[in-house]
């Protein structure tokens, strides 16, 4: 147990050296531990920290890299047996003399670029449906002595594609005719929803802390930033920090912890904290259990907020643009800086502050899932 290797508030280096190499000890002694909490084992491959056979299997198995063929062969709306048949056909494991031609023709469909989500679905599923229906009719002709009909195969392919599209896009109304269906699908465009997002000043005698974190690669090179403004919208403090290698959620939590520390050091006791990470906000509100990597920093934030009145709120990224710029500044500069005057901030950060102070919105654009319009409508 961990408790066997520390005395008081320090690690027992003598005991550690008996069983561990110095390189591991150097890593261990940087870890802060809390003597008030019980030691718990953590299964690091799982975000919850609990052992699962699924994550154990992920460790021991040899996972092949995804290829175009493997990603296109399987579709969640295509029955398993049909995709399995195509996989065997592409591997030349069915009694056919045309395996090479099947693969070539299939790849032509799969490398084509779809004009929209529905068009891409058809491009992926049409070779699967064609191969399946041709194979079924070939088997009927050979074993049941039924004549193969190209017209019947085309109708069956059209019917199968219609079922796939209905399952994938339930609100989409398409004509039954194949030509009319294709003409309409090529003209479809997603329905886009726009929303004006504003930054609002805090109430009198309150300050607002906006924070953001970024990770280039997630996980990757990460930074965080934040800005504190009073009820007039005037900046009190801002910061930009570099965190090395970590993921987005860790960068967001570290930026929040830094901003709250600045609030505490400057005597701000009524603080509205805004972040565009709904996940981190819910972790702090205890609506969501944090992954084991974030547990320590989330607990630190919760303890730090006990000294005053802190409210945590999720805000869209478009309403958090100044903090976003500061987070990217920290990652780009690879340094950590605290600003106490707006005049020394980069020009684009000052410009973002001015837009928010003047009450001008940023616009949020999102495509509505499975909602489409044709160019003629």
JOPERA-V133398 format. One record per backbone hydrogen bond with DSSP energy under -1.0 kcal/mol. CO is the residue of the C=O (numbers start at 1). NH is the residue of the N-H. Records with the same first field share a line. If there is no record, write none. Layout:
CO = NH / NH
This chain:
1 = 4
2 = 5
5 = 12
7 = 10
10 = 7
11 = 13
12 = 16
13 = 17
16 = 19 / 20
21 = 25
22 = 26
24 = 28
25 = 29
28 = 31
34 = 37
42 = 44
43 = 46
46 = 49
47 = 292
49 = 43
52 = 56
53 = 57
54 = 58
55 = 59
56 = 60
57 = 61
67 = 71
68 = 72
69 = 73
75 = 78
79 = 83
80 = 84
81 = 85
82 = 86
83 = 87
84 = 88
85 = 89
86 = 90
87 = 91
88 = 93
89 = 92
94 = 96
98 = 102
99 = 103
100 = 104
101 = 105
102 = 106
103 = 107
104 = 108
105 = 109
106 = 110
107 = 111
116 = 120
117 = 121
118 = 122
119 = 123
120 = 124
121 = 125
122 = 126
125 = 129
126 = 130
127 = 131
128 = 132
129 = 133
130 = 134
131 = 135
132 = 136
133 = 137
134 = 138
135 = 139
136 = 140
137 = 141
138 = 142
139 = 143
140 = 144 / 146
149 = 153
150 = 154
151 = 155
152 = 156
153 = 157
154 = 158
155 = 159
156 = 160
157 = 161
158 = 162
159 = 163
160 = 164
161 = 165
162 = 166
163 = 167
164 = 168
165 = 169
169 = 172
177 = 181
178 = 182
179 = 183
180 = 184
181 = 185
182 = 186
184 = 187
185 = 188
189 = 373
191 = 368
193 = 366
195 = 364
197 = 362
203 = 206
207 = 272
208 = 229
209 = 274
210 = 227
212 = 225
214 = 223
215 = 217
220 = 246
221 = 216
222 = 243
223 = 214
224 = 241
225 = 212
226 = 239
227 = 210
228 = 236
229 = 208
230 = 233
234 = 230
237 = 228
238 = 339
239 = 226
240 = 337
241 = 224
244 = 222
246 = 220
247 = 251
248 = 252
249 = 253
250 = 254
251 = 255
252 = 256
253 = 257
254 = 258
255 = 259
256 = 260
257 = 261
258 = 262
259 = 263
260 = 264
261 = 265
262 = 266
263 = 268
264 = 267
269 = 309
270 = 207
271 = 311
272 = 209
273 = 313
274 = 211
275 = 315
277 = 281
278 = 282
279 = 283
280 = 284
281 = 285
282 = 287 / 288
283 = 286
291 = 294
294 = 298
295 = 299
296 = 300
297 = 301
298 = 302
299 = 303
300 = 304
301 = 305
303 = 306
309 = 271
311 = 273
313 = 275
316 = 319
317 = 320
320 = 324
321 = 325
322 = 326
323 = 327
324 = 328
325 = 329
326 = 330
327 = 331
328 = 332
329 = 333
330 = 334
337 = 240
339 = 238
341 = 344
342 = 345
346 = 350
347 = 351
348 = 352
349 = 353
350 = 354
351 = 355
352 = 356
353 = 357
354 = 358
355 = 360
356 = 359
362 = 197
364 = 195
366 = 193
368 = 371
371 = 191
373 = 189
374 = 377
